[in-house]
Amino acid sequence: MIPIKNWPADERPREKLLLRGAQALSDAELLAIFLRTGTRGKTAVDLARELLHEFGSLRALFEADEAHFCQANGLGQAKYVQLQAVLAMSSRYLQERLARGVALSDPDSVRFYLSTRLRNKPAEVFACLFLDNRHHVIQYEELFHGTIDSATIYPREVVRNALKHNAAAVIFAHNHPSGNAEPSQADEQITQKLQKALALIDVRVLDHFVVGEQVVSFAERGLL
């Protein structure tokens, strides 16, 4: 094993990030920077590749519960706590960024933010981003909580909250705990009902995201 410090500078993950930006790094290289060190006979990059193979993906590693995470070679409770802190900071950063910026100008951030808020929920949750007339985020709220496969949604409550926040537009989101993000017929029907109810108070529905293993946009599917 050749230690990372003896690799060419443009191949070392830290130096590569500084020279070319984080987008130039593979998942294994980014994870290696987080890990900082490897184990006996393995560099941090080798260990990162092994962990990605074991868990299946970077996302699966991030979503692993404490017991599963800590059982993996080279990990432990300290790393688990550190990772949870990083994920929480990322979510709060995105929330602040959306609050200060125009939500629709950065749809990937909206998608990622909603995913971080909803993807690990054990039961179905219906949430809403309330926006002002410039599409700045006023508030994120989880309005309805349901069972593992459904949540009852009341249009009048959505309207009431839109009025409370003086919203000009909204973005809906809900999760599918099964992991299948394909919108159901019921999803389409309730979206249409909400769209009609909000139109009465001049509030636009800009999108509805379904969060599962992937994140599906109603607007991109032409369902709005």
N, C-alpha and C positions, 0 to 999 in steps of 0.2 A: 504494500500500500504506500503510495506517495502522498505525504501530507499536503493538504490544500495550499499551505503557505509556500510550498515548492512548485506549485503549478504556475504556468505563464500568467502574468497579471490579468490579461483579458479573458482568462478562463475561470478565475476565482470569483465566486458569486458576489461578494461585497464590492470588489473593484469593478466588476462587470456592471453592477447596478449603478455605481457612481459614474462610470464612463458612458453607459448607454441607456440608463433608465430602467425602472422595474419591468417595463413591458418586454424587455429583451431577455428576461430570465424565464426559465422553465418553472413549472410547479415545484419540481424537486430542488431547484436552486433557491427559490424563494423560501421553501420550507427549511432548507439547510441553514439559511441566515437566521431563521427563527430558532432552530435547534442549537446553533452556535458550535456545538461539539458533536463528534461522532461517538462510537464505542470502540472497544478493542478490535483492531484489525479493519475498522471501517471509518471512512471520512464522514463528515456531516452530510455530504451529498449522497454517499452510498446509503447511509441510514435513511435519508429522506426518500430515496427511491424505493427502498425496502418497505417503508411505512406506507407509501402511496400504493404499492402493490398489495400490501396486506389489507388496507382499508378500502381500496378500490378507486378512490379519488380524493382530491384535496377537500372537497365539500364533505364527503363522508367522514374524513378525519376530524374536521371541524365540528361536525354534528354528533360525534361519538359521545356517549355518556361517560361519566368519570371512571366507572369501573373498567369499561372496555378500553378507554384511552390509556389509563394507567398501567394496564397489563402489557401494553406493547413495549417491545425492546427499545430502550433509550428514552422512554417517556416516564412520567410519574406525576404526582400531585402538583408539584411546583410548576411543571410545564403546563399542566391542565389549567391551573389558576391563571398563569401568564396568558395562555391562549384566550381564555374567557374574557380577560381584561382587554386584550387586543380587539376581540370581536365587538365588545360593548363600546369601546372607543370609536370603532369604525362606524357602528350604527349611529352613535350620537353625532359624529362628524357629518354624516350624510343628512341627518335630521336638521342640523344647523345650516348646512349648505343649501338644502331645499328651502328652508325658511327664509334665507336671505336672497335666494335666486329665483329664477323663473322655472317652475317645475317642468313645463313642456319643452324647454330648451335643452334639458338634460334627461331624456327618457330612460337612459340606462341607469342613472343614479336613482330615479324613482323606482324602477323595477327592482334594483338591488336592495334599496331601503325597505320596500314592502316585503321582499323576500326574507330579509333578516328579521323582520318583525313577526312574520306569520309562518314561516316554513316549519318550525319545530313545535307548533301547537298540536297537542294530542287530539283536540276536537276542532270542529269547524268554527271559524271566527270570521265575521263580516266587519270590515273596517272601512274608513273613509278618510281621504285627505280633503279638507275644506280649503278652497283657494279664493283669493281675492280677484278683482277684475283684471289684474295683470298676471294672474296665475301664480302668484307667490303663495306658498303654503301658509295658511293661518293656523291649522291644527290637524293633528292626526288623532283619530279616535276609533277604538274598537267598540262598535255599537251593539253587536249581537253575538252571543256565544251559544253554540249548539252541541250536538253529539258528534260522534266520530264521522258521520256522513251527511249531516244536515244542520242547518240553523234557520230558525224562523225569523224572517225579516219583515218589519212593519214600515211601509212607506211613510206613514204619518210621523214616525219617530225620526226618520231621515230628514224629512221636511222641517220638522221642529228644530233639529240640530243645525241644519243649514241656515235657518233664520237666526238662531242663537248666535252663530258665528258671523252673520252678515256675509255669507259666502256668495260669490258670483258663479262659481263652478266647483265641481267635485270630481274626484277620482275614487272609484270603488276598488276594493280588493277583498278577496276571501281565499282561504286555503282549502285544499283537498288533502286531508291527512293520509289518504291512500297513496299519494304521490302522483296520481294521474291528473295532470292539469287541464285536460280537455274540458271545455265548458259543457255542462249538461243542458238539456232542454229547459230544466227548471231555472238554471242560471240565466239563460237568455230571457225567459219569461219575466223573472223578477227585475232584471235590468230594464226591460221595456216599461214595466209598471213604474219603476222609480224614475225613469226618464220622463214619463208623462206627468207624474206627480210633481217633479221639480220644475218642469216647464211652466207650470201654473204660477210659480213664484220667480220666474225668469232666472233659474239656476241651470247651467249647462252641465251635462254629464260628459266629461272629456274622455274617460276610459274606464274599463273594468278589468283588473288583473286577476287571474286565477293562479295561485301559487301552489306548486307541487314540486316534483323533481325538476321541472322547468317552470317558467313563468309565461303564461299565455295572455296576450293583450286582445281585448275585444275590438279595439280600434284597428289594430293591425289585421285582424281577421275580417274586418268589414261588418262587424256585428252591431255597430252603433250608427 
